Amino acid sequence: MRVQDLLPVRAVTSAKLVNSPVFNRMGLQVARTYVARGMYHLRRTPRHPEVEEYVDRLRRDGMVTIENFLPSDVFDAVCEESRALMDDESMVQKRMHGPTHYDIAVLNRIPAERRSAIGNFYADPRLKGLLECAERRSFEMECAHRCIERVRQGEETTEGDPETELHSDIFFSTHKAWLYLTDVRPQDGPLVYVPGSHRLSRVQAREIYRHSCAPDTPSRRIRQEELDRLGLAETVLECPRNTLVVADVCGYHRRSVGEPGGERMALHCSIRRQPFLGFLDRILDRRILREAASA
């Protein structure tokens, strides 16, 4: 057994679940959820006045959209560079989620000279400021998971796409961002989010407890009954190209079911820091930055 699989370790790390039915029946998963959310709200927020309006909306709804995020010439350069990289088979990792083709090109594996325009997006101080305010802590963008993402809708198969089921990624507040390089239409399988679902309630705590005692998947699936009791509803994020979307993915979300041939592409950024043991992130960040400097 690995050290990270031990109960005391998993209880204080970002592991989605504690692997102990006994302790979960005693309420451990619910307790770590409340403690992690409480610690998140106690953290001091870095100051980035230029994004305060968007941060307010993000905290209220759990998500925010910003159209025309980049100047048109910068955006056009990003699109051209991204398409060239996604056309290079050696750069792309391909996966299947049921009928959905999910392709990514991870930024850290791409030579710097082939991603200069993309690098300008990730270096945008508004993006960093928004994500730092969302996370309520400072971090280096080089330490986030950054990639070009292409989602293509295939023909229906007997195996469904699990990402189309409404779910919560994790038990604590953590954020993802997408800059859409194409228009996102209904046939392209747009992101669906439930505004307000990032705020912890008694209804959610009971569902977290139920799931932890008999988990079918690590990420909790959301039943329509729960949404009805919360009085919340889904929002489908159809949007034009050059729209930035930031979402707290402890809130409820899914990929909508598109139509064969539908396709969307985005620059993606995922932040998942330790909810309790922040020093572990700092150790890992230093190693990532050293490797980047020596590359």
C-alpha distance (Angstrom), angle and dihedral (degrees) to the residues before:
residue distance angle dihedral
M1 . . .
R2 3.80 . .
V3 3.81 119.5 .
Q4 3.83 90.7 -119.6
D5 3.82 89.5 59.0
L6 3.81 94.0 59.7
L7 3.80 114.5 110.3
P8 3.86 97.9 -120.9
V9 3.82 90.4 49.5
R10 3.81 96.5 46.5
A11 3.81 90.9 47.5
V12 3.83 91.6 63.2
T13 3.81 101.3 35.4
S14 3.79 134.9 70.5
A15 3.83 92.9 -89.1
K16 3.80 107.3 139.3
L17 3.79 93.7 -131.6
V18 3.79 139.6 13.5
N19 3.81 108.1 -118.3
S20 3.80 95.5 -132.7
P21 3.83 120.2 96.6
V22 3.80 89.1 -171.0
F23 3.80 95.3 55.6
N24 3.79 91.9 40.5
R25 3.81 89.6 54.7
M26 3.80 85.1 53.8
G27 3.82 88.1 55.7
L28 3.82 102.7 -102.6
Q29 3.82 95.4 139.6
V30 3.80 91.5 49.3
A31 3.82 91.1 46.6
R32 3.81 94.0 51.3
T33 3.81 88.8 48.2
Y34 3.81 92.6 55.1
V35 3.82 92.8 43.7
A36 3.82 93.3 48.3
R37 3.82 92.6 48.4
G38 3.80 90.5 46.7
M39 3.80 92.7 50.8
Y40 3.80 89.8 48.2
H41 3.81 92.2 55.7
L42 3.81 91.7 47.1
R43 3.81 93.4 56.6
R44 3.79 117.4 103.3
T45 3.80 113.3 -113.4
P46 3.83 118.1 -127.9
R47 3.81 112.9 -118.7
H48 3.81 116.1 -108.2
P49 3.84 106.6 152.4
E50 3.82 93.4 -179.1
V51 3.82 91.8 68.5
E52 3.83 101.3 36.1
E53 3.81 93.0 110.8
Y54 3.80 91.6 55.0
V55 3.80 93.1 43.5
D56 3.80 90.1 54.9
R57 3.81 90.6 53.5
L58 3.79 91.8 45.2
R59 3.79 92.3 52.9
R60 3.78 92.3 46.0
D61 3.81 98.4 47.1
G62 3.81 104.4 17.8
M63 3.82 90.0 -119.8
V64 3.79 140.3 54.4
T65 3.82 134.5 -167.4
I66 3.81 124.7 -154.0
E67 3.81 117.2 -170.6
N68 3.83 122.8 -152.1
F69 3.78 90.2 17.9
L70 3.81 96.6 165.4
P71 3.81 129.3 42.8
S72 3.82 108.6 -97.9
D73 3.82 95.8 -111.4
V74 3.80 92.5 49.3
F75 3.80 90.9 46.3
D76 3.81 92.5 50.1
A77 3.82 90.1 52.5
V78 3.82 90.7 49.7
C79 3.82 91.2 50.8
E80 3.80 93.5 48.7
E81 3.79 92.6 49.1
S82 3.81 93.1 45.4
R83 3.81 94.2 50.4
A84 3.80 91.4 49.5
L85 3.79 91.0 52.6
M86 3.82 94.3 46.2
D87 3.81 89.1 51.1
D88 3.82 88.9 56.7
E89 3.81 106.0 87.0
S90 3.80 91.7 -160.4
M91 3.81 90.6 63.7
V92 3.81 98.7 47.4
Q93 3.80 131.5 86.6
K94 3.81 111.5 -158.1
R95 3.79 126.6 -154.0
M96 3.78 136.2 169.9
H97 3.80 123.7 -137.5
G98 3.79 98.9 -173.0
P99 3.83 104.6 -68.4
T100 3.82 92.6 -11.5
H101 3.79 120.8 99.7
Y102 3.81 110.2 -145.2
D103 3.81 115.3 -170.9
I104 3.81 127.0 177.5
A105 3.79 138.1 179.5
V106 3.81 109.5 -158.5
L107 3.81 111.7 -137.6
N108 3.82 96.5 -140.9
R109 3.81 89.8 58.6
I110 3.80 94.5 52.9
P111 3.84 119.2 89.1
A112 3.81 110.7 -106.9
E113 3.80 93.5 -121.9
R114 3.83 90.6 59.9
R115 3.82 95.6 52.1
S116 3.80 105.6 42.1
A117 3.84 95.0 122.4
I118 3.80 91.6 43.8
G119 3.79 88.3 49.4
N120 3.80 89.1 56.6
F121 3.80 89.5 59.7
Y122 3.80 93.9 50.1
A123 3.81 89.6 46.2
D124 3.83 92.2 53.5
P125 3.84 105.6 124.4
R126 3.82 90.7 -142.8
L127 3.80 91.3 60.1
K128 3.80 93.1 47.3
G129 3.80 91.5 44.2
L130 3.79 93.1 50.0
L131 3.80 93.3 48.6
E132 3.81 93.5 45.2
C133 3.81 90.8 50.9
A134 3.80 89.5 46.6
E135 3.80 92.2 50.5
R136 3.83 92.9 38.4
R137 3.81 91.2 -133.4
S138 3.79 140.7 76.8
F139 3.79 122.5 -106.1
E140 3.79 140.5 156.0
M141 3.81 116.5 -98.1
E142 3.82 89.5 -139.5
C143 3.81 87.2 68.3
A144 3.81 94.7 56.6
H145 3.80 123.7 90.0
R146 3.82 103.7 -100.4
C147 3.78 126.4 178.1
I148 3.78 147.9 143.3
E149 3.79 107.5 -104.6
R150 3.82 128.3 -159.8
V151 3.80 121.4 -175.3
R152 3.81 116.7 -168.9
Q153 3.78 125.0 -174.7
G154 3.82 114.0 -132.0
E155 3.77 135.0 -171.2
E156 3.80 116.6 -66.7
T157 3.81 114.8 -87.5
T158 3.79 135.2 -172.2
E159 3.81 87.9 -105.1
G160 3.79 113.6 69.7
D161 3.80 127.2 -144.3
P162 3.85 106.5 -98.9
E163 3.81 89.7 -155.4
T164 3.81 89.4 68.4
E165 3.83 89.6 67.3
L166 3.80 113.7 93.0
H167 3.81 107.5 -108.2
S168 3.79 148.5 152.3
D169 3.82 115.1 -121.5
I170 3.79 99.3 -150.8
F171 3.81 144.2 -7.3
F172 3.83 97.2 -107.2
S173 3.81 135.7 52.5
T174 3.80 111.2 -80.5
H175 3.78 130.0 151.3
K176 3.78 144.4 -134.2
A177 3.80 129.1 -170.4
W178 3.81 133.5 -161.2
L179 3.80 129.8 -170.4
Y180 3.79 103.1 -161.9
L181 3.80 113.7 -138.0
T182 3.80 92.7 -172.5
D183 3.79 134.8 40.5
V184 3.80 109.0 -88.5
R185 3.81 110.2 -136.0
P186 3.83 130.4 175.7
Q187 3.82 91.2 -98.9
D188 3.82 90.8 55.5
G189 3.82 95.0 66.4
P190 3.83 99.5 -111.2
L191 3.79 124.5 -156.6
V192 3.80 115.1 -89.6
Y193 3.81 119.3 -154.3
V194 3.81 134.1 -178.3
P195 3.83 107.1 -138.4
G196 3.79 112.4 -137.2
S197 3.81 94.8 20.1
H198 3.83 91.1 110.4
R199 3.83 90.4 72.4
L200 3.80 113.2 90.3
S201 3.81 116.4 -123.8
R202 3.81 136.3 172.6
V203 3.80 89.9 -102.9
Q204 3.80 90.2 55.5
A205 3.81 92.6 44.7
R206 3.81 90.0 55.8
E207 3.82 90.6 49.7
I208 3.82 91.3 47.3
Y209 3.81 88.4 53.1
R210 3.81 92.3 48.4
H211 3.80 92.2 49.8
S212 3.82 94.3 45.8
C213 3.81 92.2 54.8
A214 3.81 93.6 53.4
P215 3.82 110.1 12.1
D216 3.79 117.2 -172.9
T217 3.82 92.5 -178.4
P218 3.85 130.9 10.4
S219 3.84 91.5 -118.8
R220 3.79 108.7 63.9
R221 3.81 115.3 -115.7
I222 3.81 115.6 -139.9
R223 3.79 121.6 -131.7
Q224 3.80 122.8 -145.9
E225 3.80 87.8 -122.2
E226 3.81 89.7 63.6
L227 3.82 92.8 50.0
D228 3.80 90.2 49.8
R229 3.81 92.0 51.2
L230 3.80 90.6 48.8
G231 3.79 92.3 47.7
L232 3.81 91.0 -130.6
A233 3.80 131.7 135.9
E234 3.78 138.0 -162.1
T235 3.81 124.7 -100.2
V236 3.81 118.3 -154.5
L237 3.80 110.2 -142.2
E238 3.78 103.0 -142.1
C239 3.79 105.8 162.9
P240 3.82 143.9 159.0
R241 3.79 123.1 -100.8
N242 3.81 116.4 -82.1
T243 3.82 91.3 41.0
L244 3.80 118.1 137.5
V245 3.80 116.1 -147.8
V246 3.82 122.2 -170.1
A247 3.80 120.0 -176.1
D248 3.80 137.8 177.9
V249 3.78 99.6 -129.4
C250 3.78 96.3 -158.7
G251 3.82 78.0 76.9
Y252 3.79 118.7 83.9
H253 3.80 117.6 -85.6
R254 3.77 143.9 144.0
R255 3.78 143.6 175.8
S256 3.80 110.9 -97.3
V257 3.80 119.5 -128.3
G258 3.79 108.7 -98.8
E259 3.78 133.1 -172.4
P260 3.81 127.8 -92.0
G261 3.80 108.9 -84.8
G262 3.81 94.7 26.0
E263 3.78 114.2 132.1
R264 3.79 138.6 178.4
M265 3.78 131.2 -178.8
A266 3.80 130.8 -163.1
L267 3.76 145.9 163.0
H268 3.77 104.1 -112.2
C269 3.79 133.4 -158.4
S270 3.80 125.6 -175.5
I271 3.80 125.4 -168.6
R272 3.80 120.2 -165.9
R273 3.79 114.3 162.5
Q274 3.79 128.3 172.6
P275 3.82 109.9 -84.7
F276 3.83 94.5 -151.5
L277 3.82 111.2 12.2
G278 3.78 104.2 51.1
F279 3.80 92.7 166.3
L280 3.82 88.7 71.2
D281 3.80 89.3 61.5
R282 3.80 91.3 49.8
I283 3.81 91.2 52.5
L284 3.81 91.7 49.5
D285 3.83 92.1 44.4
R286 3.80 91.6 55.4
R287 3.78 90.7 52.1
I288 3.83 92.6 48.8
L289 3.80 91.9 48.9
R290 3.82 92.0 48.5
E291 3.80 90.8 51.4
A292 3.81 91.2 47.6
A293 3.81 91.6 49.9
S294 3.80 92.5 50.6
A295 3.83 94.8 45.9
